[in-house]
Amino acid sequence: DSNNEPIELKVKCEKLTDEGVSKPKGFIHWVSHPNKCEVRIYEKLFIHPNPEDRKEVPHGFLSDINPNSLIINSNAFVDDGIKNAKVFDKFQFERVGYFSVDPDTTNEKYVFNRTVTLKEDK
C-alpha cells in the first residue's frame, strides 16, 4: 500500500514428499484467528559475562546493565488456542522460544514472557 505495508501474500504450497522438491529455507505459519497480545523478550541483564570483574567493568556492575535487556512488543499476535491459558502456563512459540503467561494478563490483554530461547542457526 502507500505506507509500504504488505496487503497481500502469495505462497505456493509444495509437499516435501513430492519428487524434486528441495527443503525450503523457511516455512510460513498461518494463524487464522489471531489474538493481540504483549510479548516481553528478556535478554541478558549485563553486557559483560562477569559484571563484577573490575578489569572489565571498572565502574561496577550497575554500570554494566544492558539497556536492551527487556524488549516489549505490544502488537504481537497469538493463536486462538490460548483463550483458556492461566497465569504461569507455558507455551512454545514456533522458532521463537518458550513463553509463560504473565500475572499482568487480563481477559482483555494477554501478556507473555520469554523464559527460554531456542537454539539459533548462525
C-alpha positions in Angstrom: 0.0 0.0 0.0 1.0 3.7 0.1 2.6 3.2 3.5 4.8 0.3 2.3 2.8 -2.2 4.4 2.0 -5.6 2.8 -1.6 -6.1 1.8 -1.3 -9.5 0.2 0.9 -12.5 0.5 1.2 -15.1 -2.3 2.5 -18.5 -1.5 3.0 -21.8 -3.2 2.3 -25.0 -1.2 4.6 -27.8 -2.0 4.8 -31.1 -0.2 8.3 -32.1 0.9 7.5 -35.6 -0.2 6.9 -34.5 -3.8 9.7 -35.5 -6.2 12.2 -32.7 -7.0 11.1 -30.5 -4.1 14.1 -29.4 -2.0 13.9 -28.5 1.7 12.9 -24.8 2.0 14.9 -22.3 3.9 11.8 -21.3 5.9 8.1 -22.1 6.5 5.1 -19.8 6.7 2.8 -20.5 9.6 -0.8 -19.2 9.3 -2.8 -18.0 12.3 -6.4 -17.8 11.1 -7.9 -16.3 14.3 -5.2 -14.2 15.9 -5.5 -12.5 19.3 -3.4 -9.4 20.0 -1.1 -9.8 23.0 2.0 -8.3 24.6 5.3 -10.2 24.4 8.2 -9.4 26.7 11.5 -10.5 25.4 14.2 -10.7 28.1 17.8 -10.6 27.1 21.0 -10.8 29.2 20.8 -8.4 32.1 24.5 -7.5 31.9 26.7 -6.6 28.9 29.8 -8.5 30.1 29.9 -12.1 31.2 31.3 -11.2 34.6 29.9 -7.7 35.6 31.8 -7.8 39.0 35.2 -8.0 37.3 36.7 -4.6 38.0 39.1 -5.0 35.0 36.2 -5.4 32.5 33.7 -3.2 34.4 35.7 -0.6 36.3 32.6 1.4 37.4 30.9 -1.6 39.0 28.1 -4.0 38.0 25.4 -1.3 37.9 27.2 0.5 35.1 27.1 -2.8 33.1 23.3 -3.2 32.9 22.2 -3.9 29.3 19.8 -1.1 28.3 18.1 -3.6 25.9 17.6 -6.4 28.5 13.8 -6.0 28.1 12.1 -5.6 24.8 8.3 -5.2 24.9 6.2 -5.9 21.7 2.7 -4.7 22.4 1.5 -5.6 18.9 2.2 -9.3 18.8 -0.4 -11.9 17.8 -1.0 -15.4 19.2 -3.3 -18.2 18.1 -6.8 -18.6 19.4 -5.8 -21.7 21.4 -4.6 -19.5 24.3 -8.0 -18.4 25.3 -8.1 -20.6 28.4 -4.5 -20.0 29.4 -3.8 -19.4 33.1 -1.0 -17.4 34.7 2.3 -19.3 34.5 1.0 -21.7 31.8 3.8 -22.3 29.4 3.9 -22.4 25.6 6.4 -22.8 22.8 6.1 -20.1 20.2 7.4 -21.6 17.0 11.0 -20.8 16.3 11.0 -18.0 18.9 11.2 -19.7 22.3 9.3 -20.7 25.3 6.9 -18.3 27.0 5.0 -18.2 30.2 1.7 -16.3 30.8 2.5 -13.2 32.9 0.4 -12.3 36.0 -0.3 -8.9 34.2 -2.6 -10.9 31.9 -6.3 -9.9 31.9 -9.3 -11.0 30.0 -8.7 -8.1 27.6 -5.0 -8.5 27.2 -2.7 -11.5 27.3 0.9 -10.9 28.3 3.7 -13.5 27.7 7.3 -13.5 29.0 10.0 -15.4 27.1 11.6 -17.8 29.5 13.9 -19.8 27.2 15.3 -19.0 23.7 15.6 -21.7 21.0 18.9 -22.6 19.5 19.6 -20.3 16.6 21.4 -21.2 13.4 24.4 -19.0 12.8 
